[in-house]
Amino acid sequence: MKWLVFSYSLPSKSSSSPRVTLWRRLRRLGSISVKTGVYILPARDECIEAFQWLTQEVQQAKGDALVFYVEQFEGLSDQQLIEIFREVRQQEYIEIDTQAEELEKKINTQPKIEVLEIKNAIAKLRKRYSEILTLDFFDCPDAQPVAARLTRIEQHLQQPNSENLVSLSITEYQNKLWVTRPRPFVDRLACIWLIRKFIDPKAIIHYSLQPKLAEIAFDMKGAEFGHQGNLCSFETMMFRFGLERSGIGAIAQIVHELDLRDGQYISPEATGVETILRGWLLAGLTDMELESLGIKLFDGLYLALAKTKKA
């Protein structure tokens, strides 16, 4: 692997200002230092350009700078260097996560919160996260959980939750015409299962991009039952009809995880469910075939999860 090395020196009589400025710039570039005055970045085009600009700044300050390629450092393997980069990013991600965790605790424990104040705080953390992500050359594993926490907070602040949903009577939704988008995937298939098993056993469901006047739309643009804030369509339907029972709640977590991918839930069953559904799509099954198989899949999940999980 090729590495890019930047080394510089400034006149001994120069003020501290150029030194501090250069140090801050090198830090903002995501470089690491394994020896005093020697800074390293991966040999990428954007890194080469950044070091070239720094060289000009050093020369303008009457100093000397060198930029060169290195394929191997004595005593340090490529993997060791990569781990140093990741450790630096890890500490930066931890700083953000610690602050975000405090905000999340405030939201969950205080009856009244200053929404605007927390929104501004989260916006700053999101901006900082994006800056670090740009410098995360070797995909530090701490990035994903931080992003998930920020997303949870943002969705909680910006969108309604189940407490804002209007409750509905199942008896008023019998023998209805329902519609959703073609090629149903996890959220739509779960909704279809919920409709046929618990809401409207005699429902007529068809697939279209444009609902007709008498049809009840779900999981599509402008639908009566769609995403509501941080809820997927299945959760919206479940809460509005008061179906938060054992098994259904567990399925809701799987659907939420696969549909929103916001890190709110971790369900060991989710990966297997997604693999099966993607296989059906790759097999070119019709909408009705997907529906039939989807109902069987969620029937099995419901029977298994109702005994082992709580809603």
N, C-alpha and C positions, 0 to 999 in steps of 0.2 A: 504494500500500500504506500502511496506517495503522501508526504506531509509537506506543508508549507511553513517555512520558518522565517520569522521576522526578528531582527536584532538591531538595536540602535544605541547610540550614545549621544549625549548632549554636552556642550561646553561646560566645564566645571563652574564657570562663573555665571552661567545662565540662571535666571530666576526659577523659582519652584513652579510657577504657573504653567510653562510648557510641559513639565514633567507630569504634573497632576492631570493636565488635559489629555496627554497621551495615554496615561494609565487608565483613565476613564474610558477613552475611546477603545482601547484594547479589550477592556472588560465588556463593553457593549457589543463588540464584535464576536464575543463568545470564545476568545482565545484562552489557552492555558499556558502556564509558565512552569517549566521543569528545571529551569536554571535562571538565575538573575539576569535580566536583560534579554532573554530569549523567549519568544512567544510562538505558539504553534497553533495552526489551524489545518483542517483537511484540505488537500489540494483541489479545491473547487473554484470554478470561475469567479463566483461572487467573492470568495475569500482572497483570491489573487488581486482582484480590483481594489478591495478594501485595504490590503497591505500596501498596494502601490500608492494610494492616496495618502496613507500614513507616512510613507517614505518622503513624499513631497513636503509634508508638514514638518518632518524632522529637518529636512534640508533648509527649509525656510527659517527654522530656528537655529541655523548655523551648526547643525549636528550631522552625524553620519548614520546611514541606515542601510541594511542589507536584507534582501528577500531572496530566498533560495529554496530549492526542493531537497528533501531528505527522504530516502527510502527506508532507512532503519536507524534507530537510536541505540547506542550502546547501552546495554543494561535494561532496556525497555522494549517490550514487544508491542506490536500493533494493538493487541487486545488490551494490554495494560494501559496504553494511551487512551483507547476508547473508553475504558472504565473510568479514567480520570475525568474525561469530558462528561460522562454520565453522572459522576458524583457531584460535579459542580452544578449541573442542571438539576439534580435531585434536591440539593439544598435550596435552590431557588423555587422549585415546585413546592417543597415543604413549607417555605415561608408563606406562599400564597394559600396553600391548603389550610394552614393554621389560622390565618385571618378569616378565610371563608367559613371554617368550622365555627368560629366564634359568632359570625353573623347568622349561621344556620341555627345555632343554639338560641340566639336571641329571638329569632322568628318562632321557634318551637316552644319556647318557655314563657315569653312575655305576651300577655293578652293584647296589648296594643303596641304596635311598632311604628316607627317613622319610616314609612314605605319609601319616600323620596330619598331619605338619607341612606338607606340600605341599597337602593338602586344605584345611587352614585358610587357607593363603596364597591359594589359588585362590578360596575362598569370599569372602575380603576383596576380591579383585580383581573378582569377579563383582558383589559389592554395589556397589563403586565404579562399575563399568561401567553398572549399572542406573541409578545416580544421574545419571551423565552423559547417558545415553540420554534420560532425562526432560527434560533441558535442551537436547537437540539439536533445536532448533526447525526447522532447515533441512537435516536429513538429511546430516550430514557423511559423505563416502564412506569415511572411516577406521573407521567403526563396525563394518562387516561383517567385515573380516579379523580384528579384535580378538575379536569374538564367536566366529569360527571357531576361533581358537587356544585360547581358553578352553574351548570345547566339546571339542576334541581332548584336552586335558589331563584334563578331567573324565572323559571316557569311558575314557581309558587307566587312570586311577586306580580308577574304580568298577567296571569291567567286565573280564572276561577277554578275551584276544586269541587269535590262532590257536594259540599255543603250548599253550593249555589244552584244546584240542579233542582228543577221542579219535579216532584214525584208524580208518577202516572199510575193509573189503574190497569191491570192486565186485562180485565173484562172488557174494557173499551177498545182493545186491540185484537179482537177475534175476527177470523175469516177475512183478513185484509190482504190487499195487494202490496207487496214489498218490492223494492228495487235497489240494486247496488251496481257498482262498476263490474265490467267483465274481468275475467282472469282472477278470480278471488284468491287472495293470499291470507295470511294468518288472521288479521283483524276481521276481515269480511267473513271468512269461514267460521270463525268463532261466533260472530254475531248471528250467522245463519243457524248454527247449532243452538244458540240460546233462544232464538225465535221459535224454532220448531219444537224444542224440548220443554220450554218453560213459559213462553208468551203466547204463541199463536200456532198450535199444532197443525191447523189446516191452512196455514199461510201459503199464498202463491208468490213465489219469488222469481223474478227474472232479472236479466243483466242488460244494462243499457247505460250509456253515458248521459242520457237525458231522461229524467223521470217524467211520467205522465201526471196529470192533475190529481188523480185519485190514489196514486201510489205513495207509500211511505218509504222515503229514501233513507239509506244508512251507509255510512262510511264513504261519502262522496260529497262534492262541493254543494253547499247549501242544504245538506241533509238534516232532517229532524234529529237523527241520531248520528252524530259525528264526533270528531275530536273536540273536547271541551277543556281548554287550558292544558293541564298536564295529564289529562285522561285520554286514553284511546277510545275508539267508538264502542268497543265491547264494554269497557268500564262505564262509559256514559249510559249505555243501555242497562247494564246491571244495576247501577245506583238508582236510575230513574224508576225502575220497576221493583226496587227493593229486593233484589235477589242476591244479597251479600251473604250467601250461605257457604258452609264448608264444601270445598271442591270447586265451586264456581269462583270463589275468591282466589284460590290457588291458580286456576286457569287464567284469571285476569292478570295475575303477575307475570305469567309466561307470555301472554299476548302483549302486555305493556312492554316487557323487555325487548321482544323481537320487533315491535312496531315503532317504539319511540327511541330505544337505545340510549336512554338518558342515565343509566346506572342506578336507577331507583331500586330495582329489584335484581337479585341474582338467583335464578332458578336453574338447578342442574338439568331439568328436563328440556330447557329451551333449545339447546343446541341440537338435540335429537329431533325435536319437532320441526325446527327450521330445515334441517337436512331432508326430512321426509317431504315437506311441502315444496322445496326447491326441486326435488326429484320429480314430483308430479308435474310441475310446470315444464321441466325439461322434456318430459315424456309426451308433451303436447296434448294432454287430456282436455276434454271439453269442459265448459263451465259446469254442466250438470254432473259430469264425472268427478270433478273437483269437489263439488258440493256433497255428493254421496260419500266419497271417501273422507272428506273433512268431518262430516257428522260422525262417522265411525271412529275416527281418530279422537275427537273430543269426547265421545261417549266413553272410550277407554280411559282417557285421562281423568275424566270426572269420577268414574268408579274407583280408580286407583287413588286419586288425590283426596277424595272425600274422606277416606279412612285414615290418611296419614297427615293431612294438613288442615290448618284452620283458616277460615276466610279472613 
